[in-house]
Amino acid sequence: MMMARKLPHPGSLVAFAIVALVVGGFLALATVGGEKPTLLSIGPYLWRILAFSIIQAALSTILSLVLGTALALALARRRFPARDMILALLGTTMVIPTIVAVFAVFAVYGRSGWMADMVSLLGWKDSFSIFGYPGILIAHIFLNAPFVARILLDPLNFVPAEHWRLASAFGFTPAQIFRHLDWPVLHAELPGLAGLVFLLCFKSFAIVLALGGGPSRSTLEVAIYEALKIDLDFGRAAWLSLIQLVICLTLTGLLTWALKRPPTSHTVRGLIRRPDARDGRLIILDTVVLVAGTLFIAPLALSLLSGLSHIANVIDADFLQAFITSIVIAVVAAAIACILALALASAARRWRIVLRSPRIAAFYDFLPNTLLAVPPFALTAGLFLMARRLADPSSIGIVLLPLMNGLAAIPFAYRSLAPRLLTTEERYGRVAASLGITGLKKLTIMDWPLLKRPFGAAFALAMALSFGDFGIIALFGGQELITLPYLLFENLGAYRLDEASAIGLFIVLVAFLLAYVSGRLSHAGD
C-alpha cells in the first residue's frame, strides 16, 4: 500500500519523458562526430536567415491581422444572404494544410495559373513571379487572415446587449462605437493572436521551402532542414536549432502571458442591431472589405475544386499506399497526443486543486506550449541519432513520424481536455475522495462522462493536423515511406498540377471532415 502511494503520477512520468526526449535529442545532435562550427563562423549566414525569417513573419502577421480584423468587423456589422457562405469559406481555409496552400498559390498566381491567364487576356505580357516574398506572403495571409477573422468574430458578437442599448440611447457615432465597444475586444484578443500568427509564420516550413525561391530566402526551420537533409552538417543544425528554440520559447512565454486573462461574464447580443450598421460610410467600407477579402480568399480555396475531374487519374497503387500510410500515422499520432495530453492535464489538476500548488500546476500548463517552440527537424534528427544504435535505421522513420506529429498536436489536445478535467474535479472531486475512488476508476467513473466528447474532438483535430502535415515526412519520405502530402509535394516539384490538384482536394476533404467532427463534438451538449 505504501509502495502504491509512492508511485509517481502518470502525468509526472509523461512530463519527465517529454523533457528527456527534447534534451536528449538536442544533446545527441550537438555532440555527433564531425567538425563543429562556431556561432561566429556561421554569423553572416545566420543573420541573413534570421533577418528573412523575422521580416517575412512580421509582414505576414501585420497583413493577416489587418485583413482578418477588417473582415471580422464587417461580418459583425452586417447580416446578408451570403454571410453564412463567407463564414463557411473562412472555416474551410482554417483546415487547409500548408502544402495544399502552396498548390493553391501555384494554381492561381503561378505562370500557368488563373491570374496569369486573366492578365495575358488584358495584354500584359510581363510574368509575375510568386517566388520569394510575394508567394510566401500570399500563402500566409490566405491561411492566417481567415483564422484571425473567425477568432475575433465570436467576442465581437458577444458584446453585452446592454452595451448596445446604451450606445443607441446616447447616440454614439461609429467612431465612438469602435472606441468604446469594438476596441476593448480587439485590444484583448489581438496581442495573443499576433504572437500566435507570428510564431506560426516564423516557423513556416512547407510554404517557404516551396515558394522561397532559393537558399537566400529561407526561414530558420528550412535552414535546419537543409543542414540536416542536404549538407549533413549537424553542428550547424544544432546552432540554428538553439537560436530558434530561444526565440520561440520567448515568444511562447509572451503568448502564454498575453492569453492569461480572467474570464469575463457577458450576455449574448442576440438579434440586437448594431447602431453603426446604418452608417453609409461603413456600408461602403464593409462592402469593399468583404468583396476584396472574398476575391482574395475564394479563388485560392476554389482552385482545389479543379482536382475533381482528375481524381480518377491519381488513384493508383502509390496513391492508395500513401493514403493508408497517412491514415495510420494520423491515428497513432492522435492517440499519442490525446493520451499524453490527458496525463499532463490530470497532473495539472492534481497539483492545482488537490495539492494546492498552482506554480507546479502552471509548469504542466506551460509544458505543452513549449512543444510549439521546439524545432521539429532538429529534435527528430537527434532522436534518430540516438535510436540508430538500437534499431534498423531504415525503420526508424515510421516510428519517429507519428511520435513527432503526436507531440506537435499535444498543445491543441491539452486545450480541449484540461478545462473539462478541472470541471469534473470541482463538481465531483470531494465525493470521489470520500468514496475512495482514485486512479483509473476515477477516470472511468467520474471523468469520462464529461471527457468523452472533448477527447473525441481532440482526437479528430489531432488526426486532421497529422494527416495534412508536410514536415517530418520531408526528412524520411521516399519510395519506402510516402504520405499524401509528400506525394503532393512531388507532383508540385514535377509541375504535374492536374495530379496535384486532385491529391490536394482529397487531403482537404479528409482534413475538413475530421475538423467538422471535432467541431461538432466540441460544441455538443454533454
N, C-alpha and C positions, 0 to 999 in steps of 0.2 A: 504494500500500500504506500509506504514511504517512497519506494523507488518510482512508483507511478506518478507521485506528486512532483518528483524532481525532474521528470522528463520535460524538456523544453517544448514550448508551444510550437505547433507546425508552422505558424507564421514566422516565428523567430528563425526556424531552420531555413525557410524559404528566403528570408531576408539575408541570412548569412550566405546561402548558396549563391544568390544573385551578386552580392558584393564580391564573393570569392571568384566567381566566373569573370566578372569585369576586371578585377585586379589581376587575376592570374592570366587572363587573355592579354592584357596590355604588357605585363611583365614578360610574357613569352615573346611578344612581338619586339619589345625593346631589347631583349638580351639574345636574340637569334644571332648566329655567327655571321661574319662578314664585316665590311668596312662600315664604321659608324660615323655618319655625317654629323657635324655640329650644327647648332642653330645658326651660327654665323655663316657657315658655308652655304646654307640654303636661304640666306637672308633676302637677296633680290628676288628670287623665285617666290619665296613666301609672301613678301609684300605685294607682289603683283597678284597672286592668287587671293590674298586676303582682301586687297582693295576691290577686286572684281566681285568677290562674294558679298562684301558689305554694300557696295553700290547697287548691284542688281537686287539684293534683298530689300534695301531701303526704297528704291524706286518702285519695286513690285508692291511693297507694303503700302506706300503712300497712295498709289493709283488704285489699289484694291480697296482701301478704306474710303477713298473719295467716291468711287463708283458704287460700292456697297452701301455706304451711308446715304447717298443720294437716292438709290433705289429703295432703301428701307423707308425713308421719309415719304417718298412719292407713293409707295404702296400703303403706308399707314394713313395717308390723307385721302386716298382715292378708293372708291368702290365702283367697279365697272365689269362688264361681262367676261372679259378676257383675263381678269385678275387671277383667278384660280389656275389658268393655263400658265401664266407667268410664274406663279409660285411653284407649280409642278416643274417648270423648266429650271428654276433655281435649285430645286431639290435634286433634280437629276444630275446637274453638274457637280453637286457636292459629293457624289459617289463615283464619279468617273476617275479611274486610276490615272496616274500621271503619264504612263506610257501611251494610254489611249488619247490623252490630251495632246500629246506630241503628234499623233496621227491627225487629229482634228486640225491642228495648226498647218500641217503639211497639206491637208485636203482643201483648206480654204485659202491659205496665203502662199502656198508653195508655187513653184514655177508652172505646174500644171493644175493649180487649184482654181476654185471658183472665182476668187478675186482677180487672179491673173487673166482669166478668160474675159471677165467683165471689163477690165482695164484695156485689154487689147481691142475689144469692140469699140471703145471710145477713141482708139487711135494712138494710145500711149504705148510706145514700144519699149521703154526702159523697164527692165526687170526689177522687181522688189525682192531683196534678199531677206529671208527670215532668220538667217543665222546670226548669232550674236545677241545684242540687247533686244532687237525687235521681237524675235521669236520667243525668247525667254520671257520677256515682259507680257506678251500676249498670252502665253500659256499660263503664267502665274496669275494674271488678272482673271482669266477665264475660270480657273479653279477656285480662287480665293474671294473674288468680289461677290459671287452668289452666296458663299459661306458667310461673309460679313453681313450681307443683307438679311439672310434668314435669322442669324443670331440677334441682330438689332431689332428686327420686326416684332418679335414677341414682347420684349419690355416696352417698346413704343405703344403697342396695342393694349398693354396692361396699366397704363397711367390711370390712376383712380378716377372714377366717374365724377366724383365731387369736384375734382380739379377742373374738369371741362365745363361743368356748370358754373363754377366761379369765373372762369375765363370768359364765358358767354355773358355772364351778368355784368362784369366790369368792362366789357367791350374791348378785350385785348386785341391789339393789332397782330398780324402774322409774325412780326419781329419779336413782340413781347411773348407770344406763344412759344416761339422757338427758344427764347432766352429762359423762360420760367418753367416750361413743361418738357420740351424735347431735349434741351441741352443737358439738364441733370441726368437724364437717362443715358445720353451719349457719353457724357463725361465719366459715368460709372463703368460703362462697358468698353469704351474704345481703348484704354490702356492695355487691358488684358488681351483684347483682340489684336491690337498692334503687335504686342510681344509674341503672340502665338503665330501670326502670319509671318512676321519677320523670321522667327525660328524655323518655320517650315521652308521659307524661301532660301534662307541662309544654308540649310542642309540639303537643298534641292539636288537631286542626282540625275534621274532619268531625263528630265527636261533639259538640263544643262549639258548632259552627255550627248544628247541627240541634236540640240539646237545651238550649242555653244559656238560651233564653227572652228574649233581648234584648241590647242593647249593654252593659248594666251587667254582664253575665256573659260576658265574652269573655277568651280567652287572648291572649297577645301574637301568636300565629300568626293568630288570627281578626281581631284588630285591624289587623294588617298587610294582610290580605286586604281588609278593609272600607276601609282608607285608599286602597288601590290601585283596587279594583273599583268602589266606590260613590262615594267622595269625590274620587278622583283627586288626593289630597294626597301627592305623592311625598316631600316633605320630612318629613312626619310618619312615613311608612312607613320612611324611611331611619333616623330616630332610633330607632323601635321595633325595627327590624332590628338596629341596632348593639347595643342593650341586650340583645336576645335572644341575639345572637351571643356576647357576652361571657359571659353566664350559662351558655349551653350549652357553650361551649368550656371553661369552668371545670369544669362537670360531666363533660364528656368526658375531660378530663385526669385528674380524680379517678377516673373509671370505669376508664380505662386503667391507672392505678396500682393500683387495687383488684384488677383481673383479672390482674395480673402476679404470679403465684405460681409457685414452682418446682414442676414435676410431681412427684407422689408415687407411688411404686410400691405396688401392692396386689394382693392375691389376691381372686378372686371369692368371694363368700359362698356361692354355690351354694344348696343346699336346706337349709342350717342354719337351724333355727327360732330366732327371737329369744326370749330368756328372758322378756322382758316381755310377750310375746303372750298369756300365760295369765292376766295380771293382770285381775281382774274390773272394777276401776275404769277401766282403759284400754280394755277391751272396750266398756263403756258409752260412754266418751268418743269412741272411734273410730267407733262406730256413729252417734252423734249427728252427728259431723263429716261422715261420708260421706253420711248421709241429707240433712243440711242443704245440703251442697255440691251434691249431685245435684239436690235440689229447686230450688236457685237456678240452676244452670247448664243443666240439661236442658230446662226449658220454653223458655228463650231459644234454645237450639240447635234444639230440635224445632219451634219456631214456623216455621222455614223450610220444614218439610215441608208446611205449609198451601198452599204455592205449587204443589204437584204438580198439583192439579186446575185450575190457571189457566194452566199453561204454554202450552197451545194458544191461549189468548186473547191472549197477548202477542207471539206470533211473527208479526210483520208486517214491512213494509219498514224502519221505523225500528229495530226490534229487530235485524234482520239487519245493517243498516248499522252500528249501534253495536257489535255483536259482531265484525264484520270489523275495524272500526277499533281495537277493544280488542286483538284478537289481533295485528294488525300493529304497534301501538305496543309491546305486550309483547315481541314478538320482537326488534324493533330495540333496545329498552331493555336486554333481556337480553344482546344481542350487545355493546352499548356497555359494559355493566357488566363482563362477563367478559373482554373484550379489554383494557380499561383496567386491571382488577384484575390480570390476568396480567402486563402490562407492569410495574406497580408492584411486584408480588411478585418478579419476575425481577430488578429493580433492587435491591430489598432484599436478595435472596440474594447478588447480586454484591458489594455493599458489606460484607455480614456475613461471608461465607466466603472469597471470593476476595481482596478488597482489605483485609480485616481492619479495618473501620471500623464498629463496632457503633453509634456515635452517629448516623452518617448513615443507617445501616440503620433505626434507630429512627424517624427522620423519615419514611421511607417506610411504616413500620408505622403511624405515628400519623396520617398524612395521610388515609387512608380514613375513620378515625373522626371527623375534623373535619367531614366532609361531613354527619354526623348533626347537627352543631350549626348548620349554615348554614340560615337561614330560606329555604325554597324559593320562597315568593312574592316576596320581595324580590329574590332572585337572578334569578328568571325575569323580573320587571319590568325589572330593569337590563339584562339581555341583550336583552329586547325593544326597549328604548330604543336600544341600540347597533345592533341588526340592522335596525330600521325604516328606516334611512338607506340600507341596501344591498339590501333586498328588499321585496316587496309585504307590507305589514303584515298583510293578511288571511291570508297563507300562513305566517306565522312561527310560529303556534301549533302546527301539525302537526309542525314541526321541533323546537321547544323542549320539547314534551311528552315524547317518548321520550328526549330528551337529559337532561332533569331526572329522569325516572324511572330512567334508567340510572345517573346519578350517585348517586342515593339508594340504589341496590342495590349499589354498589361495596363498602361495608364488609362485606356478607354474602358476596359473591363472594370477596373477599380472604381472609376467614377460611377459606374452603374450599380455596383454591388455594395460599396461601403455605406452609403446612406441608408439602405434597407436594413443592413445588419444593425446599425445604430437604432433604427426604429424598433426592431424586434426586441432588442435589449432593454430599451426604455419601457416598452409595453409589458413584456413578459419575463424580464431577467430575474426579478426578485422571486416570482412564482417558481421559475425553473430552479433557482438556487435553493429555495425552501424544500422542493421535492427531490433535490439531489440529482437533477438532470444536467449532465455535463457531456463534454466531448462530442462524439458522433451522434449520440441520442439527442443532444441539444440542437445540433444542426438539422437532423431529420424531423424532429417533433416541433421545435419552436421556430427555427429559421426558415426552413424550406417552403412552407406555405406562402410566405411573403417574398421569398427569394427566387422562386422558380421562374417567374416572368422576367425579372431583370437579368437573371442568369441566362435565360434563353435569348434575350435581346443582346446581351454582351457576347454570347457565343456566335450569333448570326453576324454581328458587326465585326468581330474579330475574323470570322471567315471571309467576309467581304474585303477587309483590308488585306488579308494574306492572299486571297485569290487573284487580286489585280496587282499585286506588288511586283515591281521590277527593280529589285535592289540586290539582295544577296545572290539571286539566281544569276546575276551578271558575272559573278566570280566563278560559279560552278557549272553554268549552263553549257551544254554541248550535246552531242549525239546521244550520250547515255542518260542525261538529265535535262529535260526540256519541259517548260511550262508554257501556258498560253501567252503570258506577257513576253516571255523570251522569244516565242515563235513570232509574235507581232513585231518585236524589235528586229528580228532577222529579215522579215519581209519589208519593213521600212528601210533597212540598210540596203536592200536589193532593189528599192524603188518599185516593189510589187504592191502598188497602192490598192488595187482591187481586192487582193487577198488580205491585205492589212485591214481594210475597211470591214470585211466580214468577221475577221478574228476580233477586232476592236468592238464591233457591235455585240458579239457573243459575250465578251468579257463584261461589257457594260450591263447587258441584260441579267447576267448572273449576279453581278455586284448590286444592281438595283433591286433585284428580288430579295437578296439577303438583307439589304438595308431597309427595304419595306417591311420585311418580317421583324427586324429589330425595332423599327419604329412602332409597329403595331403592338408588340409585346411591351415596349417601354411605356406606352400610354394606356394600355388596357387596365381595367379595374381588377383589383385583386379579388 
